[in-house]
Amino acid sequence: MNKHLITTAMAAMTAICATAAGNLTIQYLSPGNAMVRIDAEGEKYLLMPVQETAPMAHIRVLTDGKLDETLNINLADSKIDYYVPLRLDTRDGEKLLLDIRCDSNRSSIRDLQDAVWTHDLKLSDDFDTTNREKYRPLYHHTPEYGWMNDPNGMFWKDGVWNLYYQWNPYGSKWQNMSWGHSTSKDLVHWTAEDGVLYTDPLGMVFSGSAVVDKDNTAGFGEDAVIALFTSADAAQTQSLAYSTDNGKTFTRYAGNPVIAYERESRDPNMFRDEEHNNWVLVLASALDHEDLIFTSKNLKDWTLESKFGQGYGCQDGVWECPDLMKLPVEGTDKEKWVLIVNINPGAPFGGSGVQYFVGDFDGKTFKCDNGPEVTKWMDYGKDYYATVSFSNAPEGRHTVLGWMSNWQYANDVPTMQFRSANSLPRELSLFKAPDGELYLASRVSPEIDALRGKAIKCGTGKPGKKGKSYTLPTANDGICEIELDAELMNGSDLDITLSNSKGERVEMRIDAKNGTFSMDRRNSGLTDFSENFPAVTTAPTHNATGKYALRIFIDRSSIEAIATDGRYAMTNLVFPTEPYTTVTVAAPDGGANIEKMTIYPLIP
């Protein structure tokens, strides 16, 4: 067949294989390649069907002939798990072309036509985000849809808490990293906003921070919001974007990247050092297990001043998401600096966790008070990671949020419409423990008290070896807070058990003799999605008084147990097949006395 006949035959096949649905046309070009043409005038979304086990499809989105976005998505092959939206109305053009290349072993164009996604792409004016998940938390922040991990760029301004987060808007597993956005006026009720930063030619948008530039040091305007983030492609570099509308939209700086370090580095976290009239940035040199400290006058030109970390603390995994802050020492007029370092893997019970170092900072160099062999942990559960603070927080507060999951199984937890939630917000300070060391205190932010419904007072006195049981509130699937004050005499134990009618249970114990608090979720409900999920976690209580005050926050898929004075915290996911309905308190050796126990329904 001559060249003219081959060209004619291929053109005919393309025409035969083209399908149309309204303003949408699909052309099948090869066994692994198709093009979707869209006339986007008047249309808001293209709804794309996802099958999480399907091969990855790589999509280039061209708007009026110019490359606009690249994304990876598990387009449905044989069944549809859910849909995700591609925004059409926010693009500067009307003619869209999706160049779709599929990872598959298809042998013919006809095979590609059999894929479910080729028949179920939909143009729509709306995208239904109504909750369809039994495990979606009631009062913890979650994305409306898609995957979420690290909190990013958090800041407070004009009475509004802004939370950005690592987001995949095209599926509920890690991919297509961009910045999603939510806002709150009370740290309790969150409003989903439009995403702000998506993949550009420098790469995906990894974690970072944001500050309010009150004095216009960067030249983008007084009170502009300046964000620094990691651009992740073949290398990891640090890029800048600025906002003049309080963080609703961002413009990328033309001089990006502003930091190009020779080693893999990510998650820039910056703050204003008024004492030295500088901006300070801490950057994680991930594989070297150290943090890099930079300074700048204008947020654009950065000077590397020092490094900290090699040989210190836990060195098992990569270092990520650093944060450096000055905190008050309780009961004194002193302050000390704390460097938070998130690490994965290497946490006390496997996977990801948050370590920290207490010391001094002179504007350029951080020096740790402890020797390299000392490791201090911020939370002793399996599911507290990527913790960083809000910048510009009011009243000098140091308010932090964590990602409530673990890289060992984050992609596998039993949800699909969304994956992952944030922890409750917490306030940080330092305290001196009985061993003479300074440790982080992590109290629940006071705004959370507003969730409390009518108090249910439980019995006091000695619960006995068999224990006393109380019914959890039936409203909102038993979601509640349990507040417990107890005295444990002569090194006694106190057991606290959550359970349901199926025998699923979470067992907690305060062990006064060994000075520990533990949580056992091995029989908590669904656990078989990962061999790393069943676990018993244990925390030191730093308590020498025999009196214990504890707050336990129960949501649909999480338990946060936090000492009232913040001296220990434990965050664990749970997936009971039906809500926990009962809490039982028992003293195995009879030496515990309940001074107060109150159950509060939590009502957003």
Residue pairs with C-beta under 8 A, 6 or more apart in sequence:
1 9
13 28
13 109
14 27
14 28
14 29
17 26
17 27
17 28
17 109
17 113
18 25
18 26
18 27
18 28
19 25
19 26
19 118
19 119
20 26
21 121
21 122
21 123
22 123
23 38
23 39
23 40
23 41
23 43
23 123
24 36
24 37
24 38
24 46
24 121
24 123
25 36
25 37
25 38
26 34
26 35
26 36
26 37
26 118
26 121
27 34
27 35
27 36
27 37
28 34
28 109
28 112
28 113
28 118
29 35
29 109
30 109
31 104
31 106
31 107
31 108
31 109
31 111
31 112
32 101
32 102
32 103
32 104
32 106
32 112
33 99
33 100
33 101
33 102
34 100
34 102
34 112
34 118
35 97
35 98
35 99
35 100
36 97
36 98
36 100
36 121
37 95
37 96
37 97
37 98
38 46
38 88
38 95
38 96
38 97
38 98
38 123
39 94
39 95
40 88
40 89
40 91
40 93
40 94
40 95
40 96
41 94
43 88
43 89
43 123
43 124
43 125
44 87
44 88
44 89
44 124
44 125
44 126
45 85
45 86
45 87
45 88
45 89
45 123
45 124
45 125
45 126
45 127
46 85
46 86
46 88
46 96
46 121
46 122
46 123
46 124
47 83
47 84
47 85
47 86
47 121
47 122
47 123
47 124
47 127
48 73
48 75
48 83
48 84
48 85
48 86
48 117
48 121
48 170
49 75
49 76
49 80
49 82
49 83
49 116
49 117
49 120
49 121
50 73
50 74
50 75
50 76
50 80
50 81
50 82
50 83
50 84
50 170
50 171
51 74
51 75
51 76
51 77
51 78
51 79
51 80
51 81
51 116
52 74
52 81
52 171
52 172
52 173
52 416
53 74
54 74
54 75
54 76
54 77
54 78
55 74
55 77
55 102
55 103
55 104
56 72
56 73
56 74
56 102
56 103
57 72
57 73
57 74
57 75
57 100
57 101
57 102
57 103
57 117
58 70
58 71
58 72
58 100
58 101
58 102
58 103
59 70
59 71
59 72
59 73
59 98
59 99
59 100
59 101
60 67
60 69
60 70
60 98
60 99
61 67
61 68
61 69
61 70
61 71
61 86
61 96
61 97
61 98
62 68
62 96
62 97
62 98
62 99
63 91
63 92
63 93
63 95
63 96
64 92
64 93
64 94
64 95
65 95
65 97
66 93
68 91
68 93
68 96
69 198
69 199
70 199
71 170
71 175
71 176
71 199
72 170
72 175
72 176
73 84
73 170
73 171
73 175
73 176
74 171
74 173
75 100
75 102
75 115
75 117
76 115
76 116
76 117
76 120
77 104
77 115
77 116
77 117
78 115
78 116
79 116
80 116
80 120
81 416
82 145
82 172
82 416
82 417
83 122
83 127
84 145
84 146
84 169
84 170
84 171
85 124
85 127
85 169
86 170
88 96
88 123
90 194
102 112
102 115
104 112
106 112
112 118
127 145
129 144
129 145
129 192
131 417
132 417
133 415
133 416
133 417
133 418
134 556
135 413
135 414
135 415
135 556
135 557
135 575
136 142
136 415
136 417
136 418
136 556
136 557
137 421
137 555
137 556
137 557
137 558
138 476
138 477
138 479
138 555
138 556
138 602
138 604
139 188
139 451
139 479
139 555
139 602
139 604
140 404
140 421
140 422
140 423
140 424
140 555
140 558
141 163
141 182
141 184
141 190
141 401
141 421
141 422
142 148
142 418
142 420
142 421
142 422
143 165
143 167
143 180
143 182
143 192
143 418
143 420
144 192
144 418
145 169
145 172
145 417
145 418
146 167
146 168
146 169
146 170
146 171
146 172
146 180
146 418
146 419
147 167
147 168
147 171
147 172
147 173
147 174
147 175
147 418
147 419
147 420
148 165
148 166
148 167
148 168
148 180
148 403
148 418
148 419
148 420
148 421
148 422
149 165
149 166
149 174
149 386
149 403
149 405
149 410
149 420
150 165
150 166
150 207
150 267
150 320
150 321
150 385
150 386
150 388
150 403
151 163
151 164
151 165
151 386
151 387
151 388
151 401
151 402
151 403
151 422
152 164
152 165
152 166
152 179
152 207
152 208
152 209
152 210
152 229
152 388
153 162
153 164
153 179
153 208
153 209
153 210
153 227
153 229
153 247
154 161
154 162
154 163
154 164
154 209
154 210
154 388
154 389
154 390
154 391
154 401
155 162
155 210
155 211
155 212
155 225
155 247
155 390
155 391
155 392
156 162
156 390
156 391
156 392
156 393
156 394
157 212
157 223
157 225
157 246
157 247
157 392
158 246
159 185
160 183
160 184
160 185
160 246
161 183
161 184
161 185
161 187
161 390
162 181
162 182
162 183
162 210
162 246
162 247
163 181
163 182
163 183
163 184
163 190
163 401
163 422
164 179
164 180
164 181
164 196
164 197
164 210
164 227
164 247
165 179
165 180
165 181
165 182
165 422
166 177
166 178
166 179
166 180
166 206
166 207
167 177
167 178
167 179
167 180
167 195
168 174
168 175
168 176
168 177
168 178
169 176
169 178
169 180
169 195
170 176
172 415
172 416
172 417
172 418
172 419
173 411
173 419
174 410
174 411
176 199
176 204
177 199
177 204
177 205
177 206
177 232
178 195
178 197
178 198
178 199
178 204
178 205
179 195
179 196
179 197
179 198
179 205
179 229
180 192
180 195
181 192
181 193
181 194
181 195
181 196
181 247
181 248
182 190
182 191
182 192
182 193
183 190
183 191
183 193
184 190
184 191
186 447
186 450
187 399
187 425
187 445
187 447
187 448
188 447
188 448
188 450
188 451
188 604
189 604
193 248
194 248
196 243
196 247
196 248
196 249
196 250
197 205
197 227
197 229
197 241
197 250
198 205
199 205
200 231
200 252
202 231
202 233
202 237
202 239
202 256
202 257
203 231
203 232
203 233
203 234
203 236
204 231
204 232
204 233
205 229
205 230
205 231
205 232
206 229
206 230
206 231
206 232
206 236
206 266
206 267
207 229
207 230
207 266
207 267
207 320
207 321
207 386
208 227
208 228
208 229
208 230
208 238
208 267
208 268
208 269
209 227
209 228
209 268
209 269
209 270
209 388
209 391
210 225
210 226
210 227
210 228
210 247
210 391
211 225
211 226
211 270
211 271
211 272
211 279
211 299
211 391
211 392
212 223
212 224
212 225
212 226
212 391
212 392
213 220
213 221
213 222
213 223
213 224
213 225
213 226
213 299
214 222
214 223
215 222
216 222
216 223
216 224
217 279
217 297
217 298
217 299
218 224
218 226
218 242
218 298
218 299
218 300
219 298
220 226
220 242
220 244
221 242
221 244
224 242
224 243
224 244
225 242
225 243
225 244
225 246
225 247
225 250
226 240
226 241
226 242
226 243
226 299
227 240
227 241
227 242
227 243
227 250
228 238
228 239
228 240
228 258
228 268
228 270
228 281
228 299
229 238
229 239
229 241
229 268
230 236
230 237
230 238
230 239
230 265
230 266
230 267
230 268
231 237
231 238
231 239
231 256
231 257
232 266
235 260
235 264
236 264
236 265
236 266
237 256
237 257
237 259
237 260
237 261
238 257
238 258
238 259
238 260
238 261
238 265
238 268
238 283
239 252
239 253
239 256
239 257
239 258
240 252
240 253
240 255
240 256
240 258
240 299
240 300
241 250
241 251
241 252
241 253
242 250
242 251
242 253
243 249
243 250
243 251
253 300
255 300
258 300
258 301
258 302
259 265
259 268
259 281
259 283
259 294
259 302
261 283
261 285
261 292
261 304
263 285
263 287
263 288
264 285
264 286
264 287
265 283
265 284
265 285
265 286
265 292
266 283
266 284
266 286
266 320
267 283
267 284
267 320
267 321
267 322
268 281
268 282
268 283
269 281
269 282
269 283
269 321
269 322
269 323
269 324
269 388
270 279
270 280
270 281
270 282
270 299
270 391
271 279
271 280
271 324
271 325
271 391
272 278
272 279
272 280
273 279
273 280
273 295
273 363
275 363
276 295
276 363
277 297
278 295
278 296
278 297
278 363
279 295
279 296
279 297
279 298
279 299
280 293
280 294
280 295
280 324
280 363
281 293
281 294
281 295
281 296
281 302
282 291
282 292
282 293
282 294
282 322
282 323
282 324
282 339
283 291
283 292
283 293
283 294
283 322
284 291
284 292
284 318
284 319
284 320
284 321
284 322
284 341
285 291
285 292
285 307
285 309
285 319
286 318
286 319
286 320
287 318
288 309
288 310
288 319
289 309
289 310
289 311
289 315
289 318
289 319
290 307
290 308
290 309
290 310
290 319
291 307
291 308
291 309
291 319
291 322
291 339
291 341
291 366
292 304
292 306
292 307
293 304
293 305
293 306
293 307
293 308
293 324
293 364
293 365
293 366
294 302
294 303
294 304
294 305
295 302
295 303
295 305
295 363
295 364
296 302
296 303
305 364
305 365
306 364
306 365
306 366
308 339
308 357
308 365
308 366
308 367
308 368
309 319
309 341
311 372
312 357
312 368
312 372
313 341
313 343
313 355
313 357
313 372
313 374
313 375
313 376
314 343
314 346
314 347
314 355
314 375
315 346
316 343
316 345
316 346
317 343
317 344
317 345
317 346
317 352
318 343
318 344
319 341
319 342
319 343
320 341
320 342
320 343
320 344
320 386
321 340
321 341
321 342
321 386
321 387
321 388
322 339
322 340
322 341
322 342
323 339
323 340
323 387
323 388
323 389
323 400
324 337
324 338
324 339
324 340
324 361
324 366
325 337
325 338
325 340
325 389
325 398
325 428
326 335
326 336
326 337
326 338
326 361
327 335
327 336
327 337
327 338
327 398
327 428
327 429
327 430
327 440
328 334
328 335
328 429
328 430
329 335
329 336
329 429
329 430
329 431
329 432
329 438
330 429
330 430
330 431
330 432
330 441
331 431
331 432
336 358
336 359
336 360
336 369
336 430
336 438
337 358
337 359
337 360
337 361
337 366
338 356
338 357
338 358
338 359
338 428
338 430
338 440
339 356
339 357
339 359
339 366
339 368
340 354
340 355
340 356
340 378
340 387
340 388
341 354
341 355
341 356
341 357
342 352
342 353
342 354
342 355
342 385
342 386
342 387
343 352
343 353
343 354
343 355
344 351
344 352
344 353
344 385
344 407
345 351
345 352
345 407
345 408
346 353
347 353
347 377
347 382
347 406
348 377
348 380
348 537
348 538
349 380
349 381
349 382
349 535
349 536
349 537
350 382
350 406
350 408
350 532
350 535
351 382
351 406
351 407
351 408
351 409
351 532
352 385
352 386
352 406
352 407
352 408
353 377
353 378
353 379
353 384
353 385
354 377
354 378
354 379
354 384
354 385
354 387
354 402
355 375
355 376
355 377
355 378
356 376
356 377
356 378
356 440
357 366
357 368
357 369
357 370
357 376
358 368
358 369
358 370
358 376
358 430
358 438
358 439
359 366
359 367
359 368
359 369
359 370
360 366
360 367
360 369
361 367
369 438
370 376
370 437
376 439
376 440
378 384
378 387
378 440
378 442
378 569
379 387
379 402
379 442
379 569
379 570
379 571
380 517
380 537
380 538
380 539
380 540
380 568
380 569
380 570
381 519
381 537
381 560
381 569
381 570
381 571
381 572
382 406
382 408
382 533
382 535
382 537
382 571
382 572
382 573
383 404
383 405
383 406
383 558
383 571
383 572
383 573
384 402
384 403
384 404
384 423
384 569
384 571
385 402
385 403
385 405
385 406
385 407
386 402
386 403
387 400
387 401
387 402
387 403
387 423
388 400
388 401
389 398
389 399
389 400
389 428
390 397
390 399
390 400
390 401
393 399
397 427
398 427
398 428
398 429
399 425
399 426
399 427
399 428
399 445
400 425
400 426
400 427
400 428
400 442
401 422
401 423
401 425
401 426
402 422
402 423
402 571
403 420
403 422
403 423
404 420
404 421
404 422
404 423
404 558
404 571
404 573
405 413
405 419
405 420
405 421
405 573
406 532
406 573
408 530
408 532
408 533
409 529
409 530
409 532
409 533
410 419
410 420
411 419
412 529
412 530
413 419
413 420
413 529
413 557
413 573
413 575
414 526
414 529
414 575
415 557
421 555
421 557
421 558
423 560
423 571
424 444
424 445
424 448
424 553
424 560
424 562
425 444
425 445
425 447
425 448
426 442
426 443
426 444
426 445
426 562
426 566
426 569
427 442
427 443
427 444
427 445
427 446
427 566
428 440
428 441
428 442
429 440
429 441
429 443
429 566
430 438
430 439
430 440
430 441
431 438
431 439
431 441
431 542
431 565
431 566
431 567
432 438
433 439
433 542
433 567
434 542
434 543
434 544
435 542
439 542
439 567
440 566
441 565
441 566
441 567
442 562
442 566
442 569
443 562
443 564
443 565
443 566
444 551
444 553
444 562
448 553
451 481
451 600
451 602
451 603
451 604
452 481
452 600
452 601
452 602
452 603
453 473
453 600
453 601
453 602
453 603
454 600
454 601
455 598
455 599
455 600
456 470
456 473
456 598
456 599
456 600
456 601
457 597
457 598
458 468
458 470
458 585
458 594
458 597
458 598
458 599
459 468
459 594
459 597
460 593
460 594
460 595
460 596
460 597
461 593
461 594
462 587
462 590
462 592
462 593
462 594
463 494
463 585
463 586
463 587
463 592
463 594
464 586
464 587
464 590
465 586
465 587
465 588
465 589
465 590
466 586
467 495
467 497
467 584
467 585
467 586
467 587
468 584
468 585
468 586
469 582
469 583
469 584
470 582
470 583
470 584
470 585
470 597
470 599
471 581
471 582
472 478
472 480
472 498
472 554
472 579
472 580
472 581
472 582
472 583
472 599
473 479
473 480
473 599
473 601
474 581
475 601
475 603
476 601
476 602
476 603
477 556
477 579
478 554
478 579
478 580
478 581
479 554
479 555
479 556
479 579
479 601
479 602
480 554
480 599
480 600
480 601
480 602
481 551
481 552
481 553
481 554
481 599
481 600
481 602
482 496
482 550
482 551
482 552
482 554
482 583
482 597
482 598
482 599
482 600
483 549
483 550
483 551
483 552
483 564
483 596
483 597
483 598
483 599
483 600
484 496
484 548
484 549
484 550
484 551
484 552
484 585
484 594
484 596
484 597
485 547
485 548
485 549
485 550
485 564
485 594
485 595
485 596
485 597
486 494
486 510
486 547
486 548
486 550
486 592
486 593
486 594
486 595
487 546
487 547
487 548
487 592
487 593
487 595
488 494
488 510
488 512
488 546
488 547
488 548
488 591
488 592
488 593
489 546
489 591
489 592
489 593
490 591
491 512
491 513
491 591
492 512
492 513
492 587
492 589
492 590
492 591
492 592
493 509
493 510
493 511
493 512
493 513
493 587
493 588
493 589
493 591
493 592
494 509
494 510
494 512
494 548
494 585
494 586
494 587
494 592
495 507
495 508
495 509
495 584
495 585
495 586
495 587
495 588
496 507
496 508
496 509
496 510
496 552
496 583
496 584
496 585
497 505
497 506
497 507
497 508
497 583
497 584
497 585
497 586
498 505
498 506
498 508
498 554
498 559
498 580
498 582
498 583
499 505
499 506
499 580
499 581
499 582
499 584
500 576
500 577
500 578
500 579
500 580
500 581
500 582
501 578
501 581
502 576
502 577
502 578
503 523
504 523
504 524
504 525
504 576
504 577
504 578
504 580
505 523
505 524
505 580
506 519
506 520
506 521
506 524
506 559
506 572
506 574
506 580
507 519
507 520
507 523
508 517
508 518
508 519
508 520
508 552
508 561
509 516
509 517
509 518
510 516
510 517
510 541
510 548
510 550
511 517
511 518
512 543
512 546
512 548
515 540
515 541
515 542
515 543
515 544
516 538
516 539
516 540
516 541
517 538
517 539
517 541
517 550
517 561
517 563
517 568
517 570
518 536
518 537
518 538
518 539
519 536
519 537
519 559
519 561
519 570
519 572
520 535
520 536
521 527
521 533
521 534
521 535
521 536
521 559
521 572
521 573
521 574
522 534
522 535
522 536
524 574
524 575
524 576
525 574
525 575
525 576
525 577
526 575
526 576
526 577
527 533
527 534
527 575
533 573
535 572
537 570
537 572
539 568
539 569
539 570
540 568
541 548
541 563
541 567
541 568
542 567
542 568
543 567
547 595
548 563
549 563
549 564
549 565
550 561
550 562
550 563
550 564
551 561
551 562
551 563
551 564
552 559
552 560
552 561
553 559
553 560
553 561
553 562
553 602
554 580
555 602
556 579
557 573
557 574
557 575
558 571
558 572
558 573
558 574
559 571
559 572
559 574
560 569
560 570
560 571
561 569
561 570
561 571
562 568
562 569
562 570
563 569
583 599
585 594
585 597
